[in-house]
Amino acid sequence: MFDVGLTELMVIAVVALVVIGPERLPKVARTAGHLLGRLQRYVSDVKADINREMQLDELKKMQQQMTDQVKGLEASVTHEMREVESSVNQAIEPLAADAAVPSAPTLDAVESGAAPAAEAAPAVVAATTKS
């Protein structure tokens, strides 16, 4: 930053010794050192805060990208599920139409007494009343 060599430091020290005096020079040097240390700590804290903010911004961008990717994937999966559901429904629809029309007993079957469902019902009722 500043190009200060050994000779410049010696000149500054001699001038400070003449201007400030030998009694107060150690106290001024100590105070200058403390102020310089505080300044360095303050600069390092500001740098750390800036780095944290940059990392936070990067994390927010990454989170937004991941959220967008998840939403896209969710939309894709939902679309595929709907397509599969519609194709399954189209495949099942003819089978369901055939199964939905029950065969009604004909008049001949009722007159001849060939109604197996009517004979099975009293047997079930009798079995449940005994227990």
Buried (B, 14 or more C-beta within 10 A) or exposed (E): EEEEEEEEEEEEEEEBEEEBEEEEBEEEEEEEEEEEEEEEEEEEEEEEEEEEEEEEEEEEEEEEEEEEEEEEEEEEEEEEEEEEEEEEEEEEEEEEEEEEEEEEEEEEEEEEEEEEEEEEEEEEEEEEEEE
